[in-house]
Amino acid sequence: MTTLTYDKKADLAGPGIGDYTELERVLPNDYRSLLDRRETQHAIFQVKRYIEDNLCKELNLMMVEVPLIVDIESGVNDTLDRDGSRTPIPFHISNDRDKHPINAQVVQAATKWKRVALKEFDCKPGEGICTDMRAVRKDYFLDHDHSAYVDQWDWERSITAADRNVAFLKQVVRKIWKVLVGAEKFAQNLFPALKDPRFPNLPEELTFLHAEEILEMFPDLPRKQRETQILQKYPAVFIVGIGWPLKDGYPHENRAADYDDWITDTRQETGKDTHGINGDILVWNPVTQRRHELSSMGIRVNAETLRQQLEMSELLGNLQFPYHQAIIKNEVPLSVGGGIGQSRTLMLLLRKAHLGEVSVTVWPKILKEICAKKNIFVLE
């Protein structure tokens, strides 16, 4: 096995740095926050409210409550990937001296739960829900933009079978992008100090590229390096088609088999050998000088593509779960949905160098020491 092949395979695990020596090297040395600590807190809640209100307006969503813990037997917790490397935190609820116990898990994301909730809230095509989701992902390497604590605007919207195409996906993505661009302007109107010429604003329009196109541009580079290179040309991109093996034999990144649809053939729409009606929003972060993922989303699997993706991922046993059965039996709506990272978005819009400046979680001692030396204030 060549070094290049190994790098590409290893690159599928996720976007983290994975080494604190490297993290110390990549964090800025001359960092000075544009907002003080109190201003930052004020900005966080104002911008969050703006984004929630406008997401609901643009996508016709209603805010709903979302679980932090779920019953293991429900099958609605997210696996996040196909290789089983990121597992949820389980715990036992003894309840009534163990006469009526529950085996539960802390959620890793609300992706599956939301689709079931569409039925519970009787959302018709064109209607949906948005959540202020909190989760724990214990298997991340903790760096400048990954934490064990995850906060997202997890949203889901009912669609028709005719909406299951790339054109409709792009239409939804553009609405989300409009909200994020508006949020940046809103934040800068509140705090003019954020209008710093060193940090260009987001472009008004996203660039859409298929994962296969990016591979063609940079065939010898692993995925993260391909993304870094493409962001030098286009500072904000939506990468379409993440999960299906590309021409080099590897997917752009692993995707779980039971929520986003990454198997649907889209050749008629793209004119190329492409698959998948999902993708990611990535931008260039001018503070960290690195690629920065804001959102992962997609049109969800239907009964046919769920079975195909589970078979391809050697996970057909998951069909026993109530969630999967509901899709197979067409008991839940067809949908499109995604998660927008709250702290990731706030970190970008408020020109912060570290996720810990806008969210409170746990960090290892070595990371806190690195940040202190670089004048990065991490909340605890």
SEVO-126960 format. One record per residue (C-alpha): residue number from 0; residue in one letter; x, y, z. Coordinates in steps of 0.02 Angstrom, whole numbers, padded with zeros to 5 digits, always signed. Each point is the difference from the previous one (the first is absolute). Layout:
node nr->NUM&rest->A&x->X&y->Y&z->Z .
...
This chain:
node nr->0&rest->M&x->+00000&y->+00000&z->+00000 .
node nr->1&rest->T&x->+00072&y->+00168&z->-00050 .
node nr->2&rest->T&x->+00014&y->+00147&z->+00117 .
node nr->3&rest->L&x->-00121&y->+00100&z->-00107 .
node nr->4&rest->T&x->-00136&y->-00134&z->+00011 .
node nr->5&rest->Y&x->+00023&y->-00013&z->+00187 .
node nr->6&rest->D&x->-00017&y->+00188&z->+00019 .
node nr->7&rest->K&x->-00162&y->+00001&z->-00099 .
node nr->8&rest->K&x->-00073&y->-00142&z->+00103 .
node nr->9&rest->A&x->+00051&y->+00079&z->+00165 .
node nr->10&rest->D&x->-00073&y->+00165&z->-00056 .
node nr->11&rest->L&x->-00176&y->-00074&z->-00001 .
node nr->12&rest->A&x->-00009&y->-00003&z->+00190 .
node nr->13&rest->G&x->-00039&y->+00184&z->+00019 .
node nr->14&rest->P&x->+00068&y->+00176&z->-00012 .
node nr->15&rest->G&x->+00095&y->+00014&z->+00166 .
node nr->16&rest->I&x->+00184&y->+00045&z->+00015 .
node nr->17&rest->G&x->+00043&y->-00148&z->+00112 .
node nr->18&rest->D&x->+00162&y->+00064&z->+00079 .
node nr->19&rest->Y&x->+00030&y->+00138&z->+00128 .
node nr->20&rest->T&x->+00170&y->+00044&z->-00069 .
node nr->21&rest->E&x->-00085&y->+00037&z->-00166 .
node nr->22&rest->L&x->-00141&y->+00093&z->+00088 .
node nr->23&rest->E&x->+00125&y->+00115&z->+00086 .
node nr->24&rest->R&x->+00080&y->+00033&z->-00168 .
node nr->25&rest->V&x->-00161&y->+00043&z->-00093 .
node nr->26&rest->L&x->-00083&y->+00111&z->+00131 .
node nr->27&rest->P&x->+00039&y->+00185&z->-00033 .
node nr->28&rest->N&x->+00142&y->+00077&z->+00100 .
node nr->29&rest->D&x->-00056&y->+00182&z->-00011 .
node nr->30&rest->Y&x->-00181&y->-00028&z->+00049 .
node nr->31&rest->R&x->-00104&y->+00136&z->+00080 .
node nr->32&rest->S&x->-00187&y->-00025&z->+00017 .
node nr->33&rest->L&x->-00101&y->+00139&z->-00082 .
node nr->34&rest->L&x->-00131&y->-00013&z->+00138 .
node nr->35&rest->D&x->+00031&y->-00008&z->+00187 .
node nr->36&rest->R&x->-00076&y->-00138&z->+00106 .
node nr->37&rest->R&x->-00162&y->+00090&z->+00042 .
node nr->38&rest->E&x->-00025&y->+00062&z->-00177 .
node nr->39&rest->T&x->+00028&y->-00177&z->-00062 .
node nr->40&rest->Q&x->-00139&y->-00068&z->+00110 .
node nr->41&rest->H&x->-00119&y->+00136&z->-00056 .
node nr->42&rest->A&x->+00042&y->-00034&z->-00182 .
node nr->43&rest->I&x->-00023&y->-00189&z->+00019 .
node nr->44&rest->F&x->-00180&y->+00013&z->+00055 .
node nr->45&rest->Q&x->-00048&y->+00138&z->-00121 .
node nr->46&rest->V&x->+00072&y->-00092&z->-00150 .
node nr->47&rest->K&x->-00074&y->-00167&z->+00054 .
node nr->48&rest->R&x->-00172&y->+00079&z->+00010 .
node nr->49&rest->Y&x->+00022&y->+00079&z->-00172 .
node nr->50&rest->I&x->+00050&y->-00165&z->-00079 .
node nr->51&rest->E&x->-00140&y->-00101&z->+00081 .
node nr->52&rest->D&x->-00133&y->+00127&z->-00049 .
node nr->53&rest->N&x->+00060&y->+00013&z->-00179 .
node nr->54&rest->L&x->+00027&y->-00185&z->-00027 .
node nr->55&rest->C&x->-00179&y->-00028&z->+00051 .
node nr->56&rest->K&x->-00057&y->+00139&z->-00115 .
node nr->57&rest->E&x->+00100&y->-00054&z->-00154 .
node nr->58&rest->L&x->-00034&y->-00187&z->+00014 .
node nr->59&rest->N&x->-00175&y->+00008&z->+00078 .
node nr->60&rest->L&x->+00053&y->-00085&z->+00162 .
node nr->61&rest->M&x->-00065&y->+00004&z->+00178 .
node nr->62&rest->M&x->+00112&y->-00012&z->+00153 .
node nr->63&rest->V&x->-00028&y->-00160&z->+00101 .
node nr->64&rest->E&x->+00076&y->-00084&z->+00151 .
node nr->65&rest->V&x->+00130&y->-00135&z->-00033 .
node nr->66&rest->P&x->+00064&y->-00146&z->+00107 .
node nr->67&rest->L&x->+00169&y->-00005&z->+00084 .
node nr->68&rest->I&x->-00020&y->-00185&z->+00039 .
node nr->69&rest->V&x->-00088&y->-00140&z->-00095 .
node nr->70&rest->D&x->-00048&y->-00182&z->+00030 .
node nr->71&rest->I&x->+00131&y->-00115&z->-00078 .
node nr->72&rest->E&x->-00136&y->-00114&z->-00069 .
node nr->73&rest->S&x->-00075&y->+00142&z->-00104 .
node nr->74&rest->G&x->+00147&y->+00002&z->-00121 .
node nr->75&rest->V&x->-00016&y->+00189&z->-00022 .
node nr->76&rest->N&x->+00173&y->+00045&z->+00063 .
node nr->77&rest->D&x->+00127&y->+00049&z->-00131 .
node nr->78&rest->T&x->+00153&y->-00103&z->-00041 .
node nr->79&rest->L&x->+00075&y->+00147&z->-00097 .
node nr->80&rest->D&x->+00100&y->-00115&z->-00115 .
node nr->81&rest->R&x->+00004&y->-00175&z->-00071 .
node nr->82&rest->D&x->+00149&y->-00075&z->+00089 .
node nr->83&rest->G&x->-00067&y->+00005&z->+00178 .
node nr->84&rest->S&x->+00146&y->+00104&z->+00064 .
node nr->85&rest->R&x->-00111&y->+00129&z->+00085 .
node nr->86&rest->T&x->-00112&y->-00077&z->+00130 .
node nr->87&rest->P&x->-00129&y->+00083&z->+00113 .
node nr->88&rest->I&x->+00010&y->+00004&z->+00189 .
node nr->89&rest->P&x->-00114&y->-00135&z->+00074 .
node nr->90&rest->F&x->-00073&y->-00002&z->+00176 .
node nr->91&rest->H&x->-00123&y->-00101&z->+00099 .
node nr->92&rest->I&x->-00155&y->+00076&z->+00082 .
node nr->93&rest->S&x->-00046&y->-00121&z->+00140 .
node nr->94&rest->N&x->-00176&y->+00074&z->+00023 .
node nr->95&rest->D&x->-00112&y->-00079&z->+00130 .
node nr->96&rest->R&x->+00141&y->-00102&z->+00078 .
node nr->97&rest->D&x->+00038&y->-00076&z->-00171 .
node nr->98&rest->K&x->-00177&y->-00066&z->-00024 .
node nr->99&rest->H&x->-00027&y->+00115&z->-00151 .
node nr->100&rest->P&x->+00176&y->+00048&z->-00056 .
node nr->101&rest->I&x->+00051&y->+00096&z->-00155 .
node nr->102&rest->N&x->+00164&y->-00016&z->-00092 .
node nr->103&rest->A&x->+00034&y->+00171&z->-00072 .
node nr->104&rest->Q&x->+00130&y->+00097&z->-00098 .
node nr->105&rest->V&x->+00053&y->+00181&z->-00012 .
node nr->106&rest->V&x->-00038&y->+00058&z->-00176 .
node nr->107&rest->Q&x->+00141&y->+00032&z->-00124 .
node nr->108&rest->A&x->-00120&y->+00095&z->-00115 .
node nr->109&rest->A&x->-00187&y->+00011&z->-00024 .
node nr->110&rest->T&x->-00001&y->-00047&z->-00184 .
node nr->111&rest->K&x->-00109&y->-00154&z->+00013 .
node nr->112&rest->W&x->-00109&y->+00065&z->+00141 .
node nr->113&rest->K&x->-00048&y->+00152&z->-00104 .
node nr->114&rest->R&x->-00071&y->-00104&z->-00141 .
node nr->115&rest->V&x->-00113&y->-00095&z->+00120 .
node nr->116&rest->A&x->-00048&y->+00167&z->+00078 .
node nr->117&rest->L&x->-00061&y->+00064&z->-00170 .
node nr->118&rest->K&x->-00137&y->-00130&z->+00011 .
node nr->119&rest->E&x->-00036&y->+00039&z->+00183 .
node nr->120&rest->F&x->-00024&y->+00184&z->-00041 .
node nr->121&rest->D&x->-00098&y->-00039&z->-00159 .
node nr->122&rest->C&x->+00117&y->+00098&z->-00114 .
node nr->123&rest->K&x->-00062&y->+00003&z->-00179 .
node nr->124&rest->P&x->+00119&y->+00019&z->-00150 .
node nr->125&rest->G&x->+00080&y->+00172&z->+00012 .
node nr->126&rest->E&x->-00018&y->+00005&z->+00191 .
node nr->127&rest->G&x->+00131&y->-00048&z->+00128 .
node nr->128&rest->I&x->+00080&y->+00015&z->+00170 .
node nr->129&rest->C&x->+00157&y->+00080&z->+00072 .
node nr->130&rest->T&x->+00084&y->-00046&z->+00164 .
node nr->131&rest->D&x->+00127&y->+00074&z->+00119 .
node nr->132&rest->M&x->+00091&y->-00167&z->+00010 .
node nr->133&rest->R&x->+00130&y->-00049&z->+00130 .
node nr->134&rest->A&x->+00103&y->-00159&z->-00014 .
node nr->135&rest->V&x->+00159&y->-00086&z->+00060 .
node nr->136&rest->R&x->+00127&y->-00076&z->-00118 .
node nr->137&rest->K&x->+00132&y->-00077&z->+00110 .
node nr->138&rest->D&x->+00109&y->-00069&z->-00139 .
node nr->139&rest->Y&x->+00057&y->+00164&z->-00078 .
node nr->140&rest->F&x->+00177&y->+00062&z->+00017 .
node nr->141&rest->L&x->-00022&y->+00165&z->+00091 .
node nr->142&rest->D&x->+00079&y->+00141&z->-00098 .
node nr->143&rest->H&x->-00045&y->+00178&z->-00051 .
node nr->144&rest->D&x->-00166&y->-00043&z->-00084 .
node nr->145&rest->H&x->-00047&y->-00170&z->+00072 .
node nr->146&rest->S&x->-00066&y->-00028&z->+00175 .
node nr->147&rest->A&x->-00085&y->-00143&z->+00091 .
node nr->148&rest->Y&x->-00149&y->+00115&z->+00024 .
node nr->149&rest->V&x->-00096&y->+00033&z->-00160 .
node nr->150&rest->D&x->-00133&y->+00133&z->-00030 .
node nr->151&rest->Q&x->-00094&y->+00010&z->-00164 .
node nr->152&rest->W&x->-00152&y->+00070&z->-00083 .
node nr->153&rest->D&x->-00064&y->-00170&z->-00052 .
node nr->154&rest->W&x->-00143&y->+00025&z->-00123 .
node nr->155&rest->E&x->-00109&y->-00112&z->-00106 .
node nr->156&rest->R&x->-00133&y->+00036&z->-00133 .
node nr->157&rest->S&x->-00128&y->-00113&z->-00084 .
node nr->158&rest->I&x->+00015&y->-00015&z->-00189 .
node nr->159&rest->T&x->-00082&y->-00091&z->-00146 .
node nr->160&rest->A&x->+00078&y->-00138&z->-00105 .
node nr->161&rest->A&x->+00020&y->+00128&z->-00141 .
node nr->162&rest->D&x->+00115&y->+00103&z->+00113 .
node nr->163&rest->R&x->+00130&y->-00137&z->+00014 .
node nr->164&rest->N&x->+00127&y->+00077&z->-00119 .
node nr->165&rest->V&x->+00155&y->+00109&z->-00004 .
node nr->166&rest->A&x->-00093&y->+00155&z->-00060 .
node nr->167&rest->F&x->-00117&y->-00001&z->+00149 .
node nr->168&rest->L&x->+00147&y->-00031&z->+00118 .
node nr->169&rest->K&x->+00089&y->+00153&z->-00068 .
node nr->170&rest->Q&x->-00157&y->+00104&z->+00020 .
node nr->171&rest->V&x->-00007&y->-00043&z->+00186 .
node nr->172&rest->V&x->+00187&y->+00029&z->+00024 .
node nr->173&rest->R&x->-00014&y->+00175&z->-00076 .
node nr->174&rest->K&x->-00135&y->+00046&z->+00126 .
node nr->175&rest->I&x->+00113&y->-00055&z->+00143 .
node nr->176&rest->W&x->+00146&y->+00097&z->-00072 .
node nr->177&rest->K&x->-00108&y->+00156&z->-00011 .
node nr->178&rest->V&x->-00031&y->-00015&z->+00188 .
node nr->179&rest->L&x->+00185&y->-00021&z->+00042 .
node nr->180&rest->V&x->+00053&y->+00148&z->-00108 .
node nr->181&rest->G&x->-00137&y->+00104&z->+00082 .
node nr->182&rest->A&x->+00058&y->-00054&z->+00172 .
node nr->183&rest->E&x->+00176&y->+00062&z->-00035 .
node nr->184&rest->K&x->-00067&y->+00172&z->-00049 .
node nr->185&rest->F&x->-00115&y->+00000&z->+00152 .
node nr->186&rest->A&x->+00148&y->-00036&z->+00116 .
node nr->187&rest->Q&x->+00104&y->+00137&z->-00078 .
node nr->188&rest->N&x->-00140&y->+00126&z->+00018 .
node nr->189&rest->L&x->-00009&y->-00042&z->+00185 .
node nr->190&rest->F&x->+00189&y->+00004&z->+00022 .
node nr->191&rest->P&x->+00091&y->+00105&z->-00133 .
node nr->192&rest->A&x->+00167&y->-00064&z->+00066 .
node nr->193&rest->L&x->-00038&y->-00161&z->-00095 .
node nr->194&rest->K&x->+00020&y->+00096&z->-00164 .
node nr->195&rest->D&x->+00186&y->-00032&z->-00008 .
node nr->196&rest->P&x->+00085&y->+00010&z->-00172 .
node nr->197&rest->R&x->+00111&y->-00149&z->+00046 .
node nr->198&rest->F&x->-00154&y->-00111&z->-00001 .
node nr->199&rest->P&x->-00103&y->+00006&z->-00161 .
node nr->200&rest->N&x->-00187&y->-00025&z->+00012 .
node nr->201&rest->L&x->-00086&y->-00154&z->-00068 .
node nr->202&rest->P&x->-00039&y->+00008&z->-00186 .
node nr->203&rest->E&x->-00181&y->+00033&z->-00045 .
node nr->204&rest->E&x->-00008&y->-00161&z->-00101 .
node nr->205&rest->L&x->+00061&y->-00176&z->+00036 .
node nr->206&rest->T&x->+00097&y->-00100&z->-00129 .
node nr->207&rest->F&x->-00072&y->-00174&z->-00031 .
node nr->208&rest->L&x->+00122&y->-00137&z->-00046 .
node nr->209&rest->H&x->-00022&y->-00188&z->-00003 .
node nr->210&rest->A&x->+00124&y->-00104&z->+00099 .
node nr->211&rest->E&x->+00046&y->-00088&z->-00163 .
node nr->212&rest->E&x->+00044&y->+00168&z->-00080 .
node nr->213&rest->I&x->+00116&y->+00045&z->+00145 .
node nr->214&rest->L&x->+00086&y->-00169&z->-00013 .
node nr->215&rest->E&x->+00029&y->+00032&z->-00186 .
node nr->216&rest->M&x->+00083&y->+00166&z->+00044 .
node nr->217&rest->F&x->+00113&y->-00075&z->+00134 .
node nr->218&rest->P&x->+00009&y->-00189&z->-00033 .
node nr->219&rest->D&x->+00154&y->-00031&z->+00107 .
node nr->220&rest->L&x->-00055&y->+00093&z->+00156 .
node nr->221&rest->P&x->-00096&y->-00071&z->+00149 .
node nr->222&rest->R&x->-00171&y->+00073&z->+00035 .
node nr->223&rest->K&x->+00046&y->+00135&z->+00127 .
node nr->224&rest->Q&x->+00139&y->+00064&z->-00111 .
node nr->225&rest->R&x->-00117&y->+00002&z->-00150 .
node nr->226&rest->E&x->-00122&y->+00106&z->+00101 .
node nr->227&rest->T&x->+00139&y->+00117&z->+00054 .
node nr->228&rest->Q&x->+00056&y->+00024&z->-00179 .
node nr->229&rest->I&x->-00173&y->+00032&z->-00070 .
node nr->230&rest->L&x->-00034&y->+00130&z->+00135 .
node nr->231&rest->Q&x->+00148&y->+00101&z->-00063 .
node nr->232&rest->K&x->-00097&y->+00027&z->-00160 .
node nr->233&rest->Y&x->-00177&y->+00004&z->+00070 .
node nr->234&rest->P&x->-00011&y->+00062&z->+00181 .
node nr->235&rest->A&x->-00171&y->-00083&z->+00027 .
node nr->236&rest->V&x->-00053&y->-00163&z->-00081 .
node nr->237&rest->F&x->-00135&y->-00131&z->+00011 .
node nr->238&rest->I&x->+00073&y->-00171&z->-00040 .
node nr->239&rest->V&x->-00134&y->-00113&z->-00074 .
node nr->240&rest->G&x->+00003&y->-00190&z->+00009 .
node nr->241&rest->I&x->+00089&y->-00056&z->+00159 .
node nr->242&rest->G&x->+00001&y->-00185&z->+00041 .
node nr->243&rest->W&x->+00002&y->-00088&z->-00168 .
node nr->244&rest->P&x->+00171&y->-00070&z->-00053 .
node nr->245&rest->L&x->+00082&y->+00118&z->-00125 .
node nr->246&rest->K&x->+00109&y->-00047&z->-00147 .
node nr->247&rest->D&x->+00151&y->-00030&z->+00114 .
node nr->248&rest->G&x->-00101&y->-00131&z->+00096 .
node nr->249&rest->Y&x->-00031&y->+00104&z->+00156 .
node nr->250&rest->P&x->-00148&y->+00108&z->+00049 .
node nr->251&rest->H&x->+00036&y->+00184&z->+00027 .
node nr->252&rest->E&x->-00040&y->-00039&z->+00182 .
node nr->253&rest->N&x->-00092&y->-00142&z->+00086 .
node nr->254&rest->R&x->-00185&y->+00029&z->+00031 .
node nr->255&rest->A&x->-00120&y->-00103&z->+00104 .
node nr->256&rest->A&x->-00107&y->-00118&z->-00102 .
node nr->257&rest->D&x->-00169&y->+00045&z->+00072 .
node nr->258&rest->Y&x->-00032&y->+00186&z->-00017 .
node nr->259&rest->D&x->+00079&y->+00096&z->-00147 .
node nr->260&rest->D&x->-00028&y->-00075&z->-00172 .
node nr->261&rest->W&x->+00173&y->-00019&z->-00078 .
node nr->262&rest->I&x->-00041&y->-00143&z->-00119 .
node nr->263&rest->T&x->-00128&y->+00078&z->-00119 .
node nr->264&rest->D&x->+00066&y->+00012&z->-00178 .
node nr->265&rest->T&x->+00004&y->+00184&z->-00053 .
node nr->266&rest->R&x->+00081&y->-00019&z->-00172 .
node nr->267&rest->Q&x->-00153&y->+00067&z->-00091 .
node nr->268&rest->E&x->+00013&y->+00163&z->+00097 .
node nr->269&rest->T&x->+00188&y->+00025&z->+00002 .
node nr->270&rest->G&x->+00051&y->-00078&z->-00165 .
node nr->271&rest->K&x->+00139&y->-00092&z->+00093 .
node nr->272&rest->D&x->+00019&y->-00166&z->+00092 .
node nr->273&rest->T&x->-00068&y->+00067&z->+00164 .
node nr->274&rest->H&x->-00101&y->-00063&z->+00147 .
node nr->275&rest->G&x->-00077&y->+00076&z->+00155 .
node nr->276&rest->I&x->-00124&y->+00135&z->+00046 .
node nr->277&rest->N&x->+00088&y->+00065&z->+00155 .
node nr->278&rest->G&x->+00150&y->+00107&z->+00043 .
node nr->279&rest->D&x->+00095&y->+00121&z->+00113 .
node nr->280&rest->I&x->+00020&y->+00188&z->+00012 .
node nr->281&rest->L&x->+00183&y->+00046&z->+00023 .
node nr->282&rest->V&x->+00082&y->+00170&z->+00010 .
node nr->283&rest->W&x->+00173&y->+00071&z->+00018 .
node nr->284&rest->N&x->+00026&y->+00066&z->+00176 .
node nr->285&rest->P&x->+00107&y->+00158&z->-00011 .
node nr->286&rest->V&x->+00044&y->-00005&z->+00185 .
node nr->287&rest->T&x->+00065&y->-00178&z->+00010 .
node nr->288&rest->Q&x->+00052&y->-00004&z->-00184 .
node nr->289&rest->R&x->-00080&y->-00171&z->-00014 .
node nr->290&rest->R&x->-00148&y->-00090&z->-00079 .
node nr->291&rest->H&x->-00155&y->+00019&z->+00108 .
node nr->292&rest->E&x->-00155&y->-00111&z->-00013 .
node nr->293&rest->L&x->-00164&y->+00084&z->+00045 .
node nr->294&rest->S&x->-00134&y->-00124&z->-00050 .
node nr->295&rest->S&x->-00030&y->-00179&z->-00055 .
node nr->296&rest->M&x->-00168&y->-00036&z->-00080 .
node nr->297&rest->G&x->-00093&y->-00095&z->-00133 .
node nr->298&rest->I&x->-00156&y->-00076&z->-00070 .
node nr->299&rest->R&x->-00035&y->-00152&z->+00107 .
node nr->300&rest->V&x->-00010&y->-00182&z->-00052 .
node nr->301&rest->N&x->-00163&y->-00076&z->-00059 .
node nr->302&rest->A&x->-00047&y->-00183&z->+00022 .
node nr->303&rest->E&x->+00099&y->-00055&z->-00153 .
node nr->304&rest->T&x->+00160&y->+00099&z->+00030 .
node nr->305&rest->L&x->+00001&y->-00041&z->+00186 .
node nr->306&rest->R&x->+00006&y->-00185&z->-00038 .
node nr->307&rest->Q&x->+00133&y->+00026&z->-00135 .
node nr->308&rest->Q&x->+00112&y->+00104&z->+00113 .
node nr->309&rest->L&x->-00017&y->-00120&z->+00146 .
node nr->310&rest->E&x->+00045&y->-00145&z->-00114 .
node nr->311&rest->M&x->+00149&y->+00093&z->-00072 .
node nr->312&rest->S&x->+00057&y->+00042&z->+00177 .
node nr->313&rest->E&x->-00029&y->-00179&z->+00062 .
node nr->314&rest->L&x->-00127&y->+00062&z->+00127 .
node nr->315&rest->L&x->-00161&y->-00084&z->-00056 .
node nr->316&rest->G&x->-00025&y->-00057&z->+00180 .
node nr->317&rest->N&x->-00052&y->+00179&z->+00041 .
node nr->318&rest->L&x->-00164&y->-00031&z->-00090 .
node nr->319&rest->Q&x->-00064&y->-00076&z->+00162 .
node nr->320&rest->F&x->-00009&y->+00173&z->+00083 .
node nr->321&rest->P&x->-00167&y->+00092&z->+00006 .
node nr->322&rest->Y&x->+00075&y->+00153&z->-00086 .
node nr->323&rest->H&x->+00060&y->-00101&z->-00148 .
node nr->324&rest->Q&x->-00163&y->-00097&z->-00010 .
node nr->325&rest->A&x->-00096&y->+00164&z->-00005 .
node nr->326&rest->I&x->+00097&y->+00052&z->-00156 .
node nr->327&rest->I&x->-00017&y->-00170&z->-00084 .
node nr->328&rest->K&x->-00188&y->+00002&z->+00030 .
node nr->329&rest->N&x->-00015&y->+00184&z->-00055 .
node nr->330&rest->E&x->-00068&y->+00047&z->+00171 .
node nr->331&rest->V&x->+00104&y->+00159&z->+00015 .
node nr->332&rest->P&x->+00007&y->+00144&z->-00125 .
node nr->333&rest->L&x->+00130&y->+00018&z->-00135 .
node nr->334&rest->S&x->+00112&y->+00141&z->+00058 .
node nr->335&rest->V&x->+00150&y->+00112&z->-00019 .
node nr->336&rest->G&x->+00098&y->+00055&z->+00151 .
node nr->337&rest->G&x->+00164&y->+00044&z->+00078 .
node nr->338&rest->G&x->+00098&y->+00069&z->+00144 .
node nr->339&rest->I&x->+00079&y->+00173&z->+00007 .
node nr->340&rest->G&x->+00136&y->+00010&z->+00131 .
node nr->341&rest->Q&x->-00045&y->+00139&z->+00122 .
node nr->342&rest->S&x->+00170&y->+00024&z->+00079 .
node nr->343&rest->R&x->+00087&y->-00025&z->-00167 .
node nr->344&rest->T&x->-00108&y->+00136&z->-00077 .
node nr->345&rest->L&x->+00022&y->+00119&z->+00146 .
node nr->346&rest->M&x->+00188&y->-00030&z->+00001 .
node nr->347&rest->L&x->+00006&y->+00053&z->-00182 .
node nr->348&rest->L&x->-00118&y->+00149&z->+00009 .
node nr->349&rest->L&x->+00077&y->+00070&z->+00160 .
node nr->350&rest->R&x->+00178&y->-00024&z->-00067 .
node nr->351&rest->K&x->+00056&y->-00120&z->+00136 .
node nr->352&rest->A&x->+00151&y->-00113&z->-00008 .
node nr->353&rest->H&x->-00071&y->-00140&z->+00107 .
node nr->354&rest->L&x->-00168&y->-00084&z->+00028 .
node nr->355&rest->G&x->+00026&y->+00017&z->+00188 .
node nr->356&rest->E&x->-00021&y->+00188&z->-00013 .
node nr->357&rest->V&x->-00185&y->-00020&z->-00042 .
node nr->358&rest->S&x->-00051&y->-00162&z->+00089 .
node nr->359&rest->V&x->+00030&y->-00075&z->+00172 .
node nr->360&rest->T&x->+00064&y->-00178&z->+00005 .
node nr->361&rest->V&x->+00149&y->-00102&z->+00061 .
node nr->362&rest->W&x->+00173&y->+00016&z->-00074 .
node nr->363&rest->P&x->+00161&y->-00092&z->+00041 .
node nr->364&rest->K&x->+00131&y->+00092&z->+00101 .
node nr->365&rest->I&x->+00123&y->+00003&z->-00146 .
node nr->366&rest->L&x->-00126&y->+00089&z->-00112 .
node nr->367&rest->K&x->-00040&y->+00131&z->+00132 .
node nr->368&rest->E&x->+00185&y->+00033&z->+00024 .
node nr->369&rest->I&x->+00026&y->+00021&z->-00187 .
node nr->370&rest->C&x->-00146&y->+00122&z->-00011 .
node nr->371&rest->A&x->+00059&y->+00101&z->+00151 .
node nr->372&rest->K&x->+00171&y->+00026&z->-00082 .
node nr->373&rest->K&x->-00086&y->+00063&z->-00158 .
node nr->374&rest->N&x->-00118&y->+00121&z->+00090 .
node nr->375&rest->I&x->-00153&y->-00109&z->-00037 .
node nr->376&rest->F&x->-00127&y->+00006&z->+00142 .
node nr->377&rest->V&x->-00086&y->-00170&z->+00015 .
node nr->378&rest->L&x->-00163&y->-00005&z->+00098 .
node nr->379&rest->E&x->-00013&y->-00126&z->+00143 .
